[in-house]
Amino acid sequence: MVAPFKSFNAEIQHWDRRFYFFAVMAGGLAVAMVDSSFNNFLAATWDISGLARSSLELPRELPGFLNAFVAALLVFLPGRRIGALAFLLQALGIFLLARFSSTFSFMTLWLFIYSLGLHLFLPLQQSIALELASKGNEGALLGKANALRNLAQIVGGAFVFIAFGVFKLSFGGNFTFAAIIFLIGALALFLMSKPPRDRNEPGLVFKGRYTLFYILSILYGTRKQLFITFAPWVIVSIYHKPTSIMAALYFAGGIAGVLFQPLIGRAVDTRGEQFMLGLEAMLLIPVCFLYGFAKFLFPELIAFIIVCLCYVADSLLLSFGVARSVWIKKIAEKPSDIAPTLAMGVSIDHIFSIAVALMAGLLWDHFGYQWVFLAGAGIAVINFIASRFVRTPEPAAASQVH
């Protein structure tokens, strides 16, 4: 009786991985369709300044701060069902944004709903993958998931590039298509099996043991804000590039991800979390400097090409964050700490990313955009110093912890 039971469990695990990867690709495709056109949507619909653009990060990033608390309220649900709910929220928010954004206030409300789903899924993508990964293979599986997400990003970028450049698709039509794809991703997550749950699984985790993880999450949140908000805004508002160019950059970032994400994941397993987090910080310093000062150092065309290369490199560097997820699994006091700790990390990083967005907007408007990225280089230096304190327990010690 034991052998058939093991075979049945293996088959369930096999299908769970398929559904998970399908959901990751659906989410990556839909998010790429939204992200590659959203800044142009703002520029075309509302004439806003750098400070106004950064202020919009409050409703967009507030759900990230609320993430741990929302996850705690939903603790009675398995992570895979919460993931399906997250995709439903993204579908609802972006559909309403597409069809009922007659005023800036309504658009902000729909953006909040969309962002709530987006941020709810961020730690779940990692925690579900860690559930499905075998020991010692966590980084590789996360790298594969990120590569598939980037493959979807390529498709999404290509779709937006062709749809806007050739067929003149409207922003509303693009966002509606994205909502449909989110619904498909929600179905895939819903079809995954429900894993057994620990009755004592905590809803919130905030322990001194994970202080360094929280610090790294804060630093990640601040540097991520520069990439998500201000890097594309430089391309749209400083270099005055259309939606098709942003879509092409998403396409290029997706290709780079497909090629390098699996290598990054395997490098986390082989070189270790400290090395990878330190490498990310070191590479981010010149990327930030060139973002801010390429226009002053080179002719405009060359400067724009350099900024595009920085954009692709930065999108790849964000993927080094899988090292933090793998590390928290290795140092977790108990397995049930992993998912809520990842969720708490998202909440903590968003407290600071919201503040950084507002301060960076003031810097942009009063001193120039280049100072935003000079500050980003400073954050990268602090991140490198913090990464030096990352320690991974030996396998024997780790097994005793668990």
DRENTORRO-575457 format. One record per residue (C-alpha): residue number from 0; x, y, z. Coordinates in nm, 4 decimals. Each point is the difference from the previous one (the first is absolute). Last residue first. Layout:
% DRENTORRO-575457
nudren:px:py:pz
NUM:X:Y:Z;
...
END
This chain:
% DRENTORRO-575457
nudren:px:py:pz
401:1.4065:2.2266:1.2321;
400:0.2842:0.1637:0.1859;
399:0.1780:-0.3363:0.0274;
398:-0.0201:-0.0400:-0.3770;
397:0.1584:0.3415:-0.0479;
396:0.2881:-0.0875:0.2297;
395:0.0753:-0.3138:-0.1981;
394:-0.0260:0.1861:-0.3315;
393:0.2359:0.2791:0.1209;
392:-0.1771:0.3232:0.0808;
391:0.0063:0.2815:-0.2586;
390:0.1414:0.3364:0.1027;
389:-0.0893:0.3394:-0.1452;
388:0.1999:0.2747:0.1728;
387:0.1884:0.1068:-0.3149;
386:-0.3372:0.0660:-0.1675;
385:-0.0514:0.3025:0.2265;
384:0.3156:0.1698:-0.1347;
383:-0.1088:-0.0608:-0.3594;
382:-0.3469:0.1409:0.0708;
381:0.1541:0.3152:0.1486;
380:0.1974:0.0485:-0.3234;
379:-0.3137:-0.0648:-0.2077;
378:-0.1884:0.2642:0.2004;
377:0.2695:0.2517:-0.0922;
376:-0.0375:-0.0913:-0.3667;
375:-0.3740:0.0613:0.0334;
374:0.0711:0.3462:0.1441;
373:0.1959:0.0740:-0.3175;
372:-0.3031:-0.1306:-0.1869;
371:-0.2353:0.2554:0.1519;
370:0.2643:0.2684:-0.0409;
369:-0.0031:-0.0484:-0.3769;
368:-0.3713:0.0871:-0.0109;
367:0.0602:0.3663:0.0735;
366:0.0338:0.2203:0.3082;
365:-0.3495:0.1201:0.0961;
364:-0.2373:-0.2217:-0.2004;
363:0.2070:-0.3205:0.0045;
362:0.1060:0.0353:0.3644;
361:-0.3626:0.0566:0.1014;
360:-0.1054:-0.3097:-0.1970;
359:0.2824:-0.1947:0.1630;
358:-0.1343:0.0969:0.3422;
357:-0.3501:-0.1214:-0.0909;
356:0.1213:-0.3253:-0.1565;
355:0.2411:-0.0620:0.2890;
354:-0.2813:0.0324:0.2535;
353:-0.2121:-0.2521:-0.1920;
352:0.3021:-0.2303:-0.0393;
351:0.0660:0.0202:0.3744;
350:-0.3317:-0.1370:0.1195;
349:0.0024:-0.2231:-0.3065;
348:0.3098:-0.1912:0.1102;
347:-0.1662:-0.0800:0.3299;
346:-0.3146:-0.1397:-0.1584;
345:0.1923:-0.2147:-0.2504;
344:0.2238:-0.1353:0.2777;
343:-0.3091:-0.0795:0.2060;
342:-0.1311:-0.2095:-0.2889;
341:0.3321:-0.1873:-0.0215;
340:-0.0174:-0.0562:0.3758;
339:-0.3617:-0.1206:-0.0307;
338:0.1008:-0.2571:-0.2678;
337:0.3135:-0.1288:0.1764;
336:-0.1032:-0.0233:0.3650;
335:-0.2009:-0.3216:-0.0521;
334:0.3262:-0.1784:-0.0870;
333:0.1455:0.0558:0.3499;
332:0.2767:0.2226:0.1380;
331:0.0696:0.1147:-0.3546;
330:0.3717:0.0326:-0.0817;
329:0.0036:-0.2065:-0.3196;
328:-0.3423:0.1133:-0.1219;
327:0.0985:0.3613:0.0634;
326:0.3116:-0.0490:-0.2123;
325:-0.1936:-0.1356:-0.2982;
324:-0.2301:0.3027:0.0080;
323:0.2887:0.2455:0.0358;
322:0.1899:-0.1631:-0.2876;
321:-0.3108:0.0320:-0.2184;
320:0.0715:0.3753:0.0190;
319:0.2641:-0.0460:-0.2694;
318:-0.2936:0.0369:-0.2382;
317:0.0017:0.3772:0.0473;
316:0.3407:-0.0022:-0.1699;
315:-0.1586:-0.1160:-0.3255;
314:-0.2415:0.2929:-0.0172;
313:0.2948:0.2269:0.0813;
312:0.2056:-0.1375:-0.2894;
311:-0.2874:0.0588:-0.2433;
310:-0.0496:0.3566:0.1224;
309:0.3739:0.0660:0.0044;
308:0.0218:-0.1108:-0.3639;
307:-0.2852:0.2400:-0.0819;
306:0.1799:0.2812:0.1861;
305:0.3147:-0.0693:-0.2016;
304:-0.1971:0.0101:-0.3273;
303:-0.1576:0.3320:0.1082;
302:0.3410:0.1466:0.0827;
301:0.1332:-0.1095:-0.3391;
300:-0.2909:0.1734:-0.1733;
299:0.0276:0.3108:0.2194;
298:0.3755:0.0541:-0.0389;
297:0.1848:-0.1125:0.3138;
296:0.0918:0.1237:0.3489;
295:-0.2983:0.2132:0.1030;
294:-0.2659:-0.2407:-0.1302;
293:0.1884:-0.2952:0.1535;
292:-0.0185:0.1641:0.3443;
291:-0.2960:-0.1417:0.1873;
290:-0.0491:-0.3422:-0.1512;
289:0.3774:-0.0320:-0.0370;
288:0.0551:0.0483:0.3740;
287:-0.2792:-0.2408:0.0914;
286:0.1418:-0.2772:-0.2223;
285:0.3531:0.0690:0.1284;
284:-0.1138:-0.0673:0.3611;
283:-0.2404:-0.2882:-0.0797;
282:0.2817:-0.2353:-0.0947;
281:0.1493:0.0144:0.3504;
280:-0.3374:-0.0503:0.1700;
279:-0.0897:-0.3032:-0.2134;
278:0.3410:-0.1552:0.0627;
277:-0.0452:0.0366:0.3760;
276:-0.3390:-0.1721:-0.0123;
275:0.1456:-0.2807:-0.2133;
274:0.3038:-0.0588:0.2195;
273:-0.1965:-0.0002:0.3255;
272:-0.2652:-0.2380:-0.1354;
271:0.2362:-0.2769:-0.1013;
270:0.2227:-0.0812:-0.2955;
269:-0.1601:-0.3347:-0.0935;
268:-0.3714:0.0312:0.0870;
267:-0.0167:0.3758:-0.0712;
266:0.1984:-0.0628:-0.3191;
265:-0.2648:-0.2506:-0.1102;
264:-0.2688:0.2660:0.0285;
263:0.2097:0.2601:-0.1818;
262:0.0750:-0.2479:-0.2792;
261:-0.3716:-0.0809:-0.0334;
260:-0.0724:0.3752:-0.0204;
259:0.2699:0.0691:-0.2628;
258:-0.1350:-0.0905:-0.3431;
257:-0.3712:0.0322:0.0715;
256:0.0643:0.3196:0.1950;
255:0.2061:0.1632:-0.2753;
254:-0.2787:-0.0780:-0.2466;
253:-0.2574:0.1480:0.2370;
252:0.2020:0.3162:0.0499;
251:0.0180:0.0432:-0.3771;
250:-0.3776:-0.0385:-0.0331;
249:-0.0579:0.2378:0.2904;
248:0.2282:0.2447:-0.1813;
247:-0.1987:-0.0456:-0.3206;
246:-0.3214:0.0729:0.1920;
245:0.1522:0.3227:0.1309;
244:0.0915:0.0934:-0.3577;
243:-0.3519:-0.0792:-0.1262;
242:-0.1522:0.2168:0.2726;
241:0.1745:0.3129:-0.1300;
240:0.3389:0.1538:0.0936;
239:0.0361:0.3565:0.1284;
238:0.3655:-0.0329:0.1150;
237:-0.0599:0.1855:0.3268;
236:-0.3715:-0.0768:0.0534;
235:-0.0450:-0.3559:-0.1334;
234:0.3527:-0.1396:0.0415;
233:0.0534:0.1731:0.3347;
232:-0.3470:-0.1134:0.1140;
231:0.1008:-0.3581:-0.0837;
230:0.2913:0.0215:0.2455;
229:-0.1941:0.2055:0.2561;
228:-0.2828:-0.2231:0.1111;
227:0.0884:-0.3692:-0.0216;
226:0.3787:0.0382:0.0034;
225:0.0275:0.2652:0.2694;
224:-0.2595:-0.1756:0.2107;
223:0.1974:-0.3237:-0.0185;
222:0.3002:0.1754:0.1596;
221:-0.2092:0.1075:0.3002;
220:-0.1813:-0.3309:0.0361;
219:0.3199:-0.2031:-0.0234;
218:0.1568:0.2073:0.2762;
217:-0.3030:-0.0568:0.2219;
216:-0.0037:-0.3721:-0.0822;
215:0.3693:-0.0259:0.0883;
214:-0.0771:0.1569:0.3370;
213:-0.2915:-0.2414:0.0544;
212:0.2223:-0.2958:-0.0865;
211:0.2618:0.1305:0.2425;
210:-0.2605:0.0115:0.2768;
209:-0.1224:-0.3575:-0.0618;
208:0.0941:-0.1490:0.3398;
207:-0.1435:0.3097:0.1677;
206:-0.3431:-0.1302:-0.0944;
205:-0.2979:0.1470:-0.1847;
204:-0.2303:-0.2714:-0.1350;
203:-0.3688:0.0569:-0.0710;
202:-0.2729:-0.2562:-0.0695;
201:0.1796:-0.2770:0.1838;
200:-0.0413:-0.3683:-0.0915;
199:-0.1220:-0.1815:0.3112;
198:-0.2475:-0.2198:-0.1856;
197:0.2804:-0.0886:-0.2426;
196:-0.1496:-0.0308:-0.3442;
195:-0.0172:-0.2931:-0.2395;
194:0.0490:0.1092:-0.3614;
193:-0.3082:0.0955:-0.2071;
192:0.0470:-0.1338:-0.3530;
191:0.0440:0.2408:-0.2907;
190:-0.3102:0.0661:-0.2109;
189:-0.0578:0.3378:0.1707;
188:0.3457:0.1139:-0.1086;
187:-0.0773:-0.0777:-0.3648;
186:-0.3408:0.1701:0.0216;
185:0.1562:0.3173:0.1413;
184:0.2492:0.0029:-0.2892;
183:-0.2882:-0.0139:-0.2506;
182:-0.1686:0.2912:0.1806;
181:0.3257:0.1981:-0.0175;
180:0.0019:-0.0602:-0.3769;
179:-0.3488:0.1498:-0.0336;
178:0.1059:0.3083:0.1998;
177:0.3025:0.0494:-0.2304;
176:-0.2294:0.0022:-0.3047;
175:-0.2063:0.2705:0.1698;
174:0.3154:0.2045:0.0751;
173:0.0999:-0.0040:-0.3678;
172:-0.3476:0.0978:-0.1160;
171:-0.0152:0.2917:0.2428;
170:0.3471:0.1224:-0.1042;
169:-0.1216:0.0101:-0.3587;
168:0.1408:-0.2229:-0.2732;
167:0.1592:0.1869:-0.2890;
166:0.0310:-0.3161:-0.2134;
165:0.3645:0.0437:-0.1016;
164:0.1878:0.1798:0.2808;
163:-0.2509:-0.0499:0.2815;
162:-0.0856:-0.3672:-0.0614;
161:0.3434:-0.0875:-0.1381;
160:0.2024:0.1417:0.2913;
159:-0.2646:-0.1022:0.2550;
158:-0.0025:-0.3611:-0.1210;
157:0.3795:-0.0149:-0.0248;
156:0.0352:0.1240:0.3583;
155:-0.2540:-0.2535:0.1224;
154:0.1645:-0.2858:-0.1902;
153:0.3415:0.0955:0.1356;
152:-0.1454:0.0385:0.3491;
151:-0.1420:-0.3512:-0.0304;
150:0.3529:-0.1247:-0.0580;
149:0.1018:0.2127:0.2978;
148:-0.2532:-0.1787:0.2193;
147:0.1329:-0.3291:-0.1299;
146:0.3523:0.1094:0.0956;
145:-0.1221:0.1085:0.3436;
144:-0.1549:-0.3418:0.0575;
143:0.3210:-0.1687:-0.1138;
142:0.2055:0.2155:0.2344;
141:-0.2347:-0.0806:0.2886;
140:0.0468:-0.3691:-0.0796;
139:0.3791:0.0335:-0.0179;
138:0.0154:0.2012:0.3218;
137:-0.1989:-0.2586:0.1930;
136:0.1913:-0.3057:-0.1214;
135:0.1911:-0.0805:0.3169;
134:-0.3060:-0.1615:0.1547;
133:-0.2694:-0.0794:-0.2584;
132:-0.2131:0.2849:-0.1271;
131:-0.3820:-0.0007:-0.0059;
130:-0.0496:0.1702:0.3370;
129:0.2786:0.2495:-0.0855;
128:-0.1876:0.0827:-0.3212;
127:-0.3175:0.0684:0.1979;
126:0.1977:0.2291:0.2346;
125:0.1574:0.1950:-0.2874;
124:-0.3123:0.0704:-0.2041;
123:-0.1828:0.0542:0.3271;
122:0.2351:0.2841:0.0980;
121:-0.1036:0.2047:-0.3083;
120:-0.3625:-0.1198:-0.0254;
119:-0.1428:0.2349:0.2628;
118:0.1947:0.2842:-0.1569;
117:-0.1672:-0.0389:-0.3392;
116:-0.3452:-0.0564:0.1490;
115:0.0183:0.3172:0.2072;
114:0.1509:0.1827:-0.2992;
113:-0.3065:-0.0658:-0.2129;
112:-0.2305:0.1214:0.2771;
111:0.2123:0.3143:0.0582;
110:0.0158:0.0724:-0.3735;
109:-0.3802:-0.0151:-0.0108;
108:-0.0144:0.2634:0.2753;
107:0.2610:0.2226:-0.1699;
106:-0.1863:-0.0160:-0.3319;
105:-0.3181:0.1041:0.1783;
104:0.1765:0.3002:0.1517;
103:0.1598:0.1009:-0.3327;
102:-0.3437:0.0169:-0.1571;
101:-0.1731:-0.1869:-0.2839;
100:0.1914:-0.3157:0.0851;
99:-0.2860:-0.2496:-0.0446;
98:0.0917:-0.2349:-0.2844;
97:0.3709:-0.0777:0.0152;
96:0.0453:0.0774:0.3687;
95:-0.3013:-0.2187:0.0758;
94:0.1588:-0.2834:-0.1986;
93:0.3364:0.0579:0.1686;
92:-0.1501:-0.0216:0.3471;
91:-0.2236:-0.3014:-0.0634;
90:0.2726:-0.2088:-0.1663;
89:0.2534:0.0906:0.2682;
88:-0.2497:-0.0889:0.2734;
87:-0.0715:-0.3339:-0.1701;
86:0.3747:-0.0685:-0.0218;
85:0.0349:0.0568:0.3749;
84:-0.2964:-0.2308:0.0672;
83:0.1742:-0.2768:-0.1953;
82:0.3165:0.0622:0.2031;
81:-0.1998:-0.0191:0.3226;
80:-0.1197:-0.3392:-0.1205;
79:0.3576:-0.1154:-0.0571;
78:0.1073:0.1337:0.3389;
77:-0.2520:-0.2202:0.1767;
76:-0.2878:0.1930:0.1599;
75:-0.0567:0.0394:0.3776;
74:0.2865:0.2545:0.0041;
73:-0.2124:0.2434:-0.2017;
72:-0.0050:0.2707:0.2688;
71:0.3744:-0.0538:0.0488;
70:0.0598:0.0406:-0.3751;
69:-0.1876:0.3314:0.0128;
68:0.2194:0.1109:0.2924;
67:0.3226:-0.1078:-0.1706;
66:-0.0953:0.1779:-0.3235;
65:-0.1133:0.3309:0.1476;
64:0.3371:0.1629:-0.0768;
63:-0.0127:-0.1400:-0.3534;
62:-0.3582:0.1222:-0.0322;
61:0.1323:0.3537:0.0711;
60:0.2285:-0.0216:-0.3048;
59:-0.2427:0.1058:-0.2725;
58:-0.2039:0.2335:0.2192;
57:0.3188:0.1779:0.1169;
56:0.1848:-0.0417:-0.3308;
55:-0.2270:0.2611:-0.1563;
54:0.1974:0.2573:0.1967;
53:0.3070:-0.0912:-0.2105;
52:-0.1838:0.0958:-0.3189;
51:-0.1240:0.3226:0.1574;
50:0.3582:0.0835:0.1021;
49:0.1316:-0.0750:-0.3507;
48:-0.2710:0.2210:-0.1498;
47:-0.3366:-0.1082:-0.1418;
46:-0.1836:0.0624:-0.3275;
45:-0.2743:-0.2589:0.0272;
44:-0.1217:-0.2410:-0.2713;
43:0.3021:-0.0292:-0.2307;
42:0.2658:0.0184:0.2724;
41:-0.1896:-0.2363:0.2303;
40:-0.0653:-0.2528:-0.2769;
39:0.3641:0.0335:-0.1081;
38:0.1011:-0.0945:0.3530;
37:-0.2429:-0.2945:-0.0037;
36:0.0983:-0.1475:-0.3374;
35:0.2876:-0.2398:0.0750;
34:-0.1313:-0.0619:0.3515;
33:-0.3462:-0.1189:-0.1043;
32:0.0936:-0.2369:-0.2834;
31:0.2986:-0.1219:0.2020;
30:-0.2286:-0.0698:0.2977;
29:-0.2316:-0.2066:-0.2233;
28:0.2796:-0.2110:-0.1490;
27:0.1780:-0.0530:0.3321;
26:-0.3234:-0.1011:0.1717;
25:-0.0837:-0.2496:-0.2729;
24:0.3568:-0.1365:0.0080;
23:-0.0062:-0.0377:0.3786;
22:-0.3418:-0.1672:-0.0228;
21:0.1294:-0.2505:-0.2565;
20:0.3040:-0.0682:0.2191;
19:-0.2253:-0.0693:0.2973;
18:-0.2404:-0.2177:-0.1988;
17:0.2871:-0.2094:-0.1299;
16:0.1635:-0.0216:0.3414;
15:-0.3278:-0.1127:0.1552;
14:-0.0365:-0.2590:-0.2758;
13:0.3306:-0.1623:0.0920;
12:-0.0708:0.0251:0.3748;
11:-0.3326:-0.1778:-0.0547;
10:0.1772:-0.2724:-0.2007;
9:0.2608:-0.0418:0.2730;
8:-0.2744:-0.0334:0.2603;
7:-0.1683:-0.2730:-0.2072;
6:0.3313:-0.1832:-0.0419;
5:0.0600:0.0182:0.3744;
4:-0.3476:-0.1460:0.0643;
3:0.0574:-0.2717:-0.2611;
2:0.3278:-0.0961:0.1767;
1:-0.1426:0.0025:0.3556;
0:-0.2944:-0.2349:-0.0669;
END
